[in-house]
Amino acid sequence: MSKTKKIVISLLIIAVLIAVIPLFTLKGAEFGGSDDAGSKVVSEITGTEYKPWFKPVMETWIGGELPGEVESLLFCVQTGIGVGVIAFFMGRFVERSKIEKEKNKIQ
């Protein structure tokens, strides 16, 4: 087995362990968003209920809170766009280096 293959397999095992270990070690843990945690801390510090400074833009457009599925969809679209941009530039850098290597071979 080649050295790179061993590295890839070991990194995959580490990634799986990082994903699986918390599921077994954190039994009974509550996973919430940072918005909820932040508002609870502010309420504890000030002694009053937290009131946001403004309403989210999407909530004012539709007249209520977005359903969870729509929020997930928007988050996934945002993630997809970000990954696409990063992959595009990484591809450009790889192609640029290939072209430069070919130019150097010719000269």
DSSP file (Angstrom, degrees, kcal/mol; ACC not computed):
  #  RESIDUE AA STRUCTURE BP1 BP2  ACC     N-H-->O    O-->H-N    N-H-->O    O-->H-N    TCO  KAPPA ALPHA  PHI   PSI    X-CA   Y-CA   Z-CA
    1    1 A M              0   0    0      0, 0.0     2,-0.0     0, 0.0     5,-0.0   0.000 360.0 360.0 360.0 135.4    0.0    0.0    0.0
    2    2 A S     >  -     0   0    0      1,-0.1     4,-1.9     4,-0.0     5,-0.2  -0.264 360.0-114.0 -75.9 163.5    1.4    3.4   -1.0
    3    3 A K  H  > S+     0   0    0      1,-0.2     4,-2.0     2,-0.2     5,-0.1   0.894 115.4  50.4 -64.5 -41.5    2.1    6.1    1.5
    4    4 A T  H  > S+     0   0    0      1,-0.2     4,-2.5     2,-0.2    -1,-0.2   0.865 108.0  53.6 -66.8 -34.8   -0.6    8.5    0.2
    5    5 A K  H  > S+     0   0    0      2,-0.2     4,-2.4     1,-0.2    -1,-0.2   0.905 108.7  49.4 -65.4 -40.6   -3.2    5.7    0.4
    6    6 A K  H  X S+     0   0    0     -4,-1.9     4,-2.5     2,-0.2    -2,-0.2   0.899 111.1  50.0 -63.6 -40.8   -2.3    5.1    4.0
    7    7 A I  H  X S+     0   0    0     -4,-2.0     4,-2.4     2,-0.2    -2,-0.2   0.922 111.2  48.4 -64.3 -44.1   -2.6    8.8    4.8
    8    8 A V  H  X S+     0   0    0     -4,-2.5     4,-2.3     2,-0.2    -2,-0.2   0.924 112.7  47.9 -63.1 -44.7   -6.0    9.0    3.1
    9    9 A I  H  X S+     0   0    0     -4,-2.4     4,-2.2     1,-0.2    -1,-0.2   0.914 112.5  48.6 -63.9 -42.7   -7.4    6.0    4.9
   10   10 A S  H  X S+     0   0    0     -4,-2.5     4,-2.2     1,-0.2    -1,-0.2   0.887 111.4  49.9 -66.1 -37.7   -6.1    7.3    8.3
   11   11 A L  H  X S+     0   0    0     -4,-2.4     4,-2.3     2,-0.2    -1,-0.2   0.883 109.9  51.1 -67.6 -37.3   -7.7   10.7    7.6
   12   12 A L  H  X S+     0   0    0     -4,-2.3     4,-2.3     2,-0.2    -2,-0.2   0.904 110.0  49.6 -64.2 -40.9  -11.0    9.1    6.7
   13   13 A I  H  X S+     0   0    0     -4,-2.2     4,-2.4     2,-0.2    -2,-0.2   0.915 111.0  49.6 -63.6 -42.5  -10.9    7.1    9.9
   14   14 A I  H  X S+     0   0    0     -4,-2.2     4,-2.4     2,-0.2    -2,-0.2   0.907 110.0  51.1 -62.3 -42.1  -10.2   10.2   11.9
   15   15 A A  H  X S+     0   0    0     -4,-2.3     4,-1.6     2,-0.2    -2,-0.2   0.907 110.6  48.4 -63.2 -41.8  -13.1   12.1   10.2
   16   16 A V  H  X S+     0   0    0     -4,-2.3     4,-2.3     1,-0.2     5,-0.2   0.914 111.5  50.1 -64.9 -42.0  -15.5    9.3   11.0
   17   17 A L  H  X S+     0   0    0     -4,-2.4     4,-2.6     1,-0.2    -2,-0.2   0.894 107.5  53.8 -63.4 -39.6  -14.3    9.2   14.6
   18   18 A I  H  < S+     0   0    0     -4,-2.4    -1,-0.2     1,-0.2    -2,-0.2   0.857 114.3  42.4 -62.4 -34.1  -14.8   12.9   14.9
   19   19 A A  H  < S+     0   0    0     -4,-1.6     4,-0.3    -5,-0.2    -2,-0.2   0.831 121.8  37.9 -80.5 -32.6  -18.4   12.6   13.7
   20   20 A V  H >X S+     0   0    0     -4,-2.3     4,-1.0     2,-0.1     3,-0.8   0.865 102.2  65.9 -91.9 -38.6  -19.3    9.4   15.7
   21   21 A I  H >X S+     0   0    0     -4,-2.6     4,-2.3     1,-0.3     3,-0.8   0.888  98.2  53.8 -56.6 -45.8  -17.6    9.9   19.1
   22   22 A P  H 3> S+     0   0    0      0, 0.0     4,-1.9     0, 0.0    -1,-0.3   0.827 101.2  61.8 -60.8 -28.6  -19.7   13.0   20.2
   23   23 A L  H <4 S+     0   0    0     -3,-0.8    -2,-0.2    -4,-0.3    -3,-0.1   0.863 113.9  33.8 -63.9 -34.3  -22.9   11.0   19.5
   24   24 A F  H << S+     0   0    0     -4,-1.0     3,-0.4    -3,-0.8    -1,-0.2   0.784 120.8  46.7 -91.6 -29.7  -21.9    8.4   22.2
   25   25 A T  H  < S+     0   0    0     -4,-2.3     2,-0.3     1,-0.2    -2,-0.2   0.734 107.6  55.3 -86.7 -22.2  -20.1   10.7   24.7
   26   26 A L  S >< S+     0   0    0     -4,-1.9     3,-1.7    -5,-0.3    -1,-0.2  -0.338  71.2 166.5-108.0  51.3  -22.6   13.5   24.8
   27   27 A K  T 3  S+     0   0    0     -3,-0.4     3,-0.1    -2,-0.3    -3,-0.1  -0.458  70.4  14.7 -67.9 134.6  -25.8   11.6   25.8
   28   28 A G  T 3  S+     0   0    0      1,-0.3    -1,-0.3    -2,-0.2     2,-0.2   0.462  92.1 141.8  82.0   1.6  -28.5   13.9   26.9
   29   29 A A    <   -     0   0    0     -3,-1.7     2,-0.5     1,-0.0    -1,-0.3  -0.492  47.4-133.6 -76.4 146.1  -26.8   17.0   25.5
   30   30 A E        -     0   0    0     -2,-0.2     2,-0.7    -3,-0.1    -1,-0.0  -0.875  11.4-155.3-101.7 128.9  -29.0   19.7   23.9
   31   31 A F        +     0   0    0     -2,-0.5     2,-0.3     0, 0.0    -2,-0.0  -0.903  28.1 159.0-105.4 111.6  -27.8   21.0   20.6
   32   32 A G        -     0   0    0     -2,-0.7     2,-0.1     1,-0.1    -2,-0.0  -0.778  40.7 -89.7-126.3 171.2  -29.2   24.5   20.0
   33   33 A G     >  -     0   0    0     -2,-0.3     4,-1.7     1,-0.1     5,-0.1  -0.328  31.9-116.7 -78.2 162.8  -28.3   27.5   17.9
   34   34 A S  H  > S+     0   0    0      1,-0.2     4,-2.5     2,-0.2     5,-0.2   0.781 112.7  62.7 -70.4 -26.2  -26.0   30.2   18.9
   35   35 A D  H  > S+     0   0    0      2,-0.2     4,-2.2     1,-0.2    -1,-0.2   0.931 105.4  45.3 -63.6 -44.3  -28.8   32.7   18.7
   36   36 A D  H  > S+     0   0    0      1,-0.2     4,-1.9     2,-0.2    -2,-0.2   0.926 114.2  48.2 -64.4 -44.6  -30.7   30.9   21.5
   37   37 A A  H  X S+     0   0    0     -4,-1.7     4,-2.1     1,-0.2    -2,-0.2   0.901 111.6  50.5 -64.0 -41.0  -27.6   30.6   23.7
   38   38 A G  H  X S+     0   0    0     -4,-2.5     4,-2.3     1,-0.2    -1,-0.2   0.910 109.5  49.3 -64.3 -42.9  -26.7   34.2   23.2
   39   39 A S  H  X S+     0   0    0     -4,-2.2     4,-2.0     1,-0.2    11,-0.2   0.859 110.2  52.1 -67.0 -33.5  -30.2   35.5   24.2
   40   40 A K  H  X S+     0   0    0     -4,-1.9     4,-2.2     2,-0.2    -1,-0.2   0.910 110.1  48.2 -66.8 -41.7  -30.2   33.3   27.3
   41   41 A V  H  X S+     0   0    0     -4,-2.1     4,-2.4     2,-0.2    -2,-0.2   0.913 111.3  50.0 -65.8 -41.9  -26.8   34.7   28.4
   42   42 A V  H  X S+     0   0    0     -4,-2.3     4,-2.7     1,-0.2     5,-0.3   0.908 110.7  50.4 -62.7 -41.0  -28.0   38.3   27.8
   43   43 A S  H  X S+     0   0    0     -4,-2.0     4,-1.9     1,-0.2    -1,-0.2   0.886 111.0  49.0 -64.1 -38.8  -31.1   37.5   29.9
   44   44 A E  H  < S+     0   0    0     -4,-2.2    -2,-0.2     2,-0.2    -1,-0.2   0.896 114.9  44.4 -66.7 -40.0  -29.0   36.1   32.7
   45   45 A I  H  < S+     0   0    0     -4,-2.4    -2,-0.2     1,-0.2    -1,-0.2   0.943 123.2  32.8 -71.8 -48.3  -26.6   39.0   32.8
   46   46 A T  H  < S-     0   0    0     -4,-2.7    -2,-0.2     2,-0.2    -3,-0.2   0.738  95.2-133.8 -84.4 -22.5  -29.2   41.9   32.5
   47   47 A G  S  < S+     0   0    0     -4,-1.9     2,-0.3    -5,-0.3    -4,-0.1   0.450  75.2  93.9  82.3  -0.6  -32.0   40.2   34.5
   48   48 A T  S    S-     0   0    0     -6,-0.3    -1,-0.3    -5,-0.1    -2,-0.2  -0.787  87.7 -87.0-118.6 165.7  -34.5   41.2   31.8
   49   49 A E        -     0   0    0     -2,-0.3     2,-0.3    -3,-0.1    -9,-0.1  -0.486  47.3-111.5 -72.7 139.9  -35.8   39.4   28.8
   50   50 A Y        -     0   0    0    -11,-0.2    -1,-0.1    -2,-0.2   -11,-0.1  -0.533  32.2-169.7 -73.5 131.9  -33.7   39.9   25.6
   51   51 A K        -     0   0    0     -2,-0.3    -3,-0.0    -3,-0.0    -1,-0.0  -0.990  21.5-125.5-123.5 122.9  -35.4   41.9   22.9
   52   52 A P        -     0   0    0      0, 0.0     3,-0.1     0, 0.0   -13,-0.0  -0.257  13.7-129.0 -64.1 154.6  -33.8   42.0   19.4
   53   53 A W  S    S+     0   0    0      1,-0.2     2,-0.3     2,-0.0     0, 0.0   0.818  85.0   2.0 -73.2 -31.9  -33.0   45.4   17.9
   54   54 A F  S    S-     0   0    0      0, 0.0    -1,-0.2     0, 0.0     3,-0.0  -0.965  75.9-103.9-151.1 163.8  -34.7   44.7   14.7
   55   55 A K        -     0   0    0     -2,-0.3     5,-0.1     1,-0.1    -2,-0.0  -0.682  48.5 -96.4 -89.0 146.4  -36.7   42.0   12.9
   56   56 A P     >  -     0   0    0      0, 0.0     4,-1.4     0, 0.0     3,-0.3  -0.320  32.3-121.3 -59.8 146.2  -35.0   39.9   10.2
   57   57 A V  H  > S+     0   0    0      1,-0.2     4,-1.7     2,-0.2     3,-0.3   0.894 110.1  52.3 -59.8 -45.1  -35.6   41.2    6.7
   58   58 A M  H  > S+     0   0    0      1,-0.2     4,-2.2     2,-0.2     6,-0.3   0.861 106.0  55.1 -62.5 -35.4  -37.3   38.0    5.4
   59   59 A E  H  >>S+     0   0    0     -3,-0.3     4,-1.2     1,-0.2     5,-0.9   0.853 107.3  49.4 -67.8 -33.3  -39.7   38.0    8.3
   60   60 A T  H  <5S+     0   0    0     -4,-1.4    -1,-0.2    -3,-0.3    -2,-0.2   0.838 110.4  51.9 -73.5 -30.9  -40.9   41.5    7.5
   61   61 A W  H  <5S+     0   0    0     -4,-1.7    -2,-0.2     1,-0.2    -1,-0.2   0.926 119.8  31.7 -69.5 -44.6  -41.4   40.5    3.8
   62   62 A I  H  <5S-     0   0    0     -4,-2.2    -1,-0.2     2,-0.3    -2,-0.2   0.549 106.6-120.8 -94.7  -6.1  -43.5   37.5    4.4
   63   63 A G  T  <5S+     0   0    0     -4,-1.2     2,-0.3    -5,-0.2    -3,-0.2   0.698  80.9  33.8  80.0  19.6  -45.2   38.7    7.6
   64   64 A G  S   <S-     0   0    0     -5,-0.9    -2,-0.3    -6,-0.3     2,-0.2  -0.973  98.3 -49.5-177.6-174.1  -44.0   36.0    9.9
   65   65 A E        -     0   0    0     -2,-0.3     3,-0.1    -3,-0.1    -6,-0.0  -0.521  56.5-111.4 -79.7 144.0  -41.2   33.5   10.8
   66   66 A L        -     0   0    0     -2,-0.2    -1,-0.1     1,-0.1    -7,-0.0  -0.469  35.2-108.3 -69.6 140.4  -39.7   31.4    8.0
   67   67 A P     >  -     0   0    0      0, 0.0     4,-2.0     0, 0.0     3,-0.4  -0.361  28.5-114.2 -64.0 153.2  -40.5   27.6    8.3
   68   68 A G  H  > S+     0   0    0      1,-0.2     4,-2.3     2,-0.2     5,-0.2   0.834 115.1  56.6 -59.1 -35.0  -37.5   25.5    9.3
   69   69 A E  H  > S+     0   0    0      1,-0.2     4,-2.3     2,-0.2    -1,-0.2   0.890 107.2  48.3 -66.1 -37.9  -37.4   23.8    5.9
   70   70 A V  H  > S+     0   0    0     -3,-0.4     4,-2.7     2,-0.2    -2,-0.2   0.900 110.5  51.3 -69.3 -39.8  -37.0   27.1    4.1
   71   71 A E  H  X S+     0   0    0     -4,-2.0     4,-2.3     2,-0.2    -2,-0.2   0.919 111.2  48.3 -61.7 -42.3  -34.3   28.2    6.5
   72   72 A S  H  X S+     0   0    0     -4,-2.3     4,-2.6     2,-0.2    -2,-0.2   0.907 110.7  51.5 -63.6 -41.3  -32.4   25.0    5.8
   73   73 A L  H  X S+     0   0    0     -4,-2.3     4,-2.5     2,-0.2    -2,-0.2   0.936 110.5  47.4 -61.1 -47.3  -32.9   25.4    2.1
   74   74 A L  H  X S+     0   0    0     -4,-2.7     4,-2.3     1,-0.2    -1,-0.2   0.891 112.3  50.4 -62.2 -39.4  -31.5   28.9    2.1
   75   75 A F  H  X S+     0   0    0     -4,-2.3     4,-2.4    -5,-0.2    -1,-0.2   0.915 111.3  48.0 -64.4 -42.3  -28.5   27.8    4.2
   76   76 A C  H  X S+     0   0    0     -4,-2.6     4,-2.7     2,-0.2    -2,-0.2   0.885 111.2  50.4 -66.5 -38.3  -27.8   24.9    1.8
   77   77 A V  H  X S+     0   0    0     -4,-2.5     4,-2.4     2,-0.2    -1,-0.2   0.923 111.2  49.0 -64.1 -43.4  -28.0   27.2   -1.2
   78   78 A Q  H  X S+     0   0    0     -4,-2.3     4,-2.2     1,-0.2    -2,-0.2   0.912 112.4  48.2 -61.9 -42.9  -25.6   29.7    0.5
   79   79 A T  H  X S+     0   0    0     -4,-2.4     4,-2.7     1,-0.2     5,-0.2   0.913 110.5  51.5 -63.6 -42.9  -23.2   26.8    1.3
   80   80 A G  H  X S+     0   0    0     -4,-2.7     4,-2.4     1,-0.2    -2,-0.2   0.898 109.6  49.3 -61.9 -41.5  -23.4   25.5   -2.3
   81   81 A I  H  X S+     0   0    0     -4,-2.4     4,-2.3     2,-0.2    -1,-0.2   0.925 112.0  48.8 -63.8 -43.8  -22.6   28.9   -3.7
   82   82 A G  H  X S+     0   0    0     -4,-2.2     4,-2.4     1,-0.2    -2,-0.2   0.918 112.3  47.3 -62.4 -44.2  -19.6   29.3   -1.4
   83   83 A V  H  X S+     0   0    0     -4,-2.7     4,-2.9     1,-0.2     5,-0.2   0.896 110.6  53.4 -64.6 -39.6  -18.3   25.8   -2.2
   84   84 A G  H  X S+     0   0    0     -4,-2.4     4,-2.3    -5,-0.2    -2,-0.2   0.910 109.8  47.4 -61.0 -42.6  -18.7   26.5   -5.9
   85   85 A V  H  X S+     0   0    0     -4,-2.3     4,-2.2     2,-0.2     5,-0.2   0.932 114.0  46.8 -65.0 -45.5  -16.7   29.8   -5.7
   86   86 A I  H  X S+     0   0    0     -4,-2.4     4,-2.4     1,-0.2    -2,-0.2   0.926 113.5  48.2 -62.8 -44.5  -13.9   28.1   -3.7
   87   87 A A  H  X S+     0   0    0     -4,-2.9     4,-2.5     1,-0.2    -1,-0.2   0.877 109.1  54.8 -64.2 -37.4  -13.8   25.1   -6.1
   88   88 A F  H  X S+     0   0    0     -4,-2.3     4,-2.1    -5,-0.2    -1,-0.2   0.950 111.7  42.5 -60.3 -49.4  -13.7   27.5   -9.1
   89   89 A F  H  X S+     0   0    0     -4,-2.2     4,-2.3     2,-0.2    -2,-0.2   0.866 112.7  52.9 -69.3 -35.2  -10.7   29.4   -7.8
   90   90 A M  H  X S+     0   0    0     -4,-2.4     4,-2.3     2,-0.2    -1,-0.2   0.915 110.1  49.4 -64.1 -40.8   -8.9   26.2   -6.7
   91   91 A G  H  X S+     0   0    0     -4,-2.5     4,-2.6     1,-0.2    -2,-0.2   0.896 109.5  51.8 -62.8 -40.0   -9.4   24.8  -10.2
   92   92 A R  H  X S+     0   0    0     -4,-2.1     4,-2.6     1,-0.2    -2,-0.2   0.919 109.8  48.9 -62.6 -42.9   -8.1   28.0  -11.7
   93   93 A F  H  X S+     0   0    0     -4,-2.3     4,-2.2     2,-0.2    -2,-0.2   0.903 111.9  48.9 -64.5 -40.3   -5.0   27.8   -9.6
   94   94 A V  H  X S+     0   0    0     -4,-2.3     4,-2.1     2,-0.2    -2,-0.2   0.939 113.6  46.0 -64.7 -46.2   -4.4   24.2  -10.5
   95   95 A E  H  X S+     0   0    0     -4,-2.6     4,-2.6     1,-0.2    -2,-0.2   0.891 110.8  53.8 -64.0 -38.8   -4.8   24.9  -14.2
   96   96 A R  H  X S+     0   0    0     -4,-2.6     4,-2.3    -5,-0.2    -1,-0.2   0.914 109.2  47.9 -62.0 -42.4   -2.5   27.9  -13.9
   97   97 A S  H  X S+     0   0    0     -4,-2.2     4,-2.1     2,-0.2    -1,-0.2   0.882 111.1  51.3 -68.3 -35.7    0.2   25.9  -12.3
   98   98 A K  H  X S+     0   0    0     -4,-2.1     4,-2.2     2,-0.2    -2,-0.2   0.924 111.0  48.0 -63.9 -43.7   -0.1   23.2  -15.0
   99   99 A I  H  X S+     0   0    0     -4,-2.6     4,-2.2     1,-0.2    -2,-0.2   0.903 111.4  50.2 -64.1 -41.3    0.1   25.8  -17.8
  100  100 A E  H  X S+     0   0    0     -4,-2.3     4,-2.2     2,-0.2    -1,-0.2   0.882 109.8  51.0 -65.2 -37.7    3.2   27.3  -16.2
  101  101 A K  H  X S+     0   0    0     -4,-2.1     4,-1.8     2,-0.2    -2,-0.2   0.907 110.3  49.3 -65.8 -40.0    4.9   23.9  -15.9
  102  102 A E  H  X S+     0   0    0     -4,-2.2     4,-1.9     2,-0.2    -2,-0.2   0.890 110.1  51.2 -66.0 -38.7    4.2   23.2  -19.5
  103  103 A K  H  X S+     0   0    0     -4,-2.2     4,-1.9     1,-0.2    -1,-0.2   0.903 109.6  50.2 -62.8 -41.2    5.7   26.6  -20.5
  104  104 A N  H  < S+     0   0    0     -4,-2.2    -1,-0.2     1,-0.2    -2,-0.2   0.836 108.9  51.8 -68.3 -31.8    8.8   25.9  -18.5
  105  105 A K  H  < S+     0   0    0     -4,-1.8    -1,-0.2     1,-0.2    -2,-0.2   0.895 110.0  49.3 -69.2 -39.8    9.2   22.5  -20.1
  106  106 A I  H  <        0   0    0     -4,-1.9    -2,-0.2     1,-0.3    -1,-0.2   0.884 360.0 360.0 -67.9 -39.0    9.0   24.0  -23.6
  107  107 A Q     <        0   0    0     -4,-1.9    -1,-0.3    -5,-0.2    -2,-0.2   0.483 360.0 360.0 -77.8 360.0   11.5   26.8  -22.9
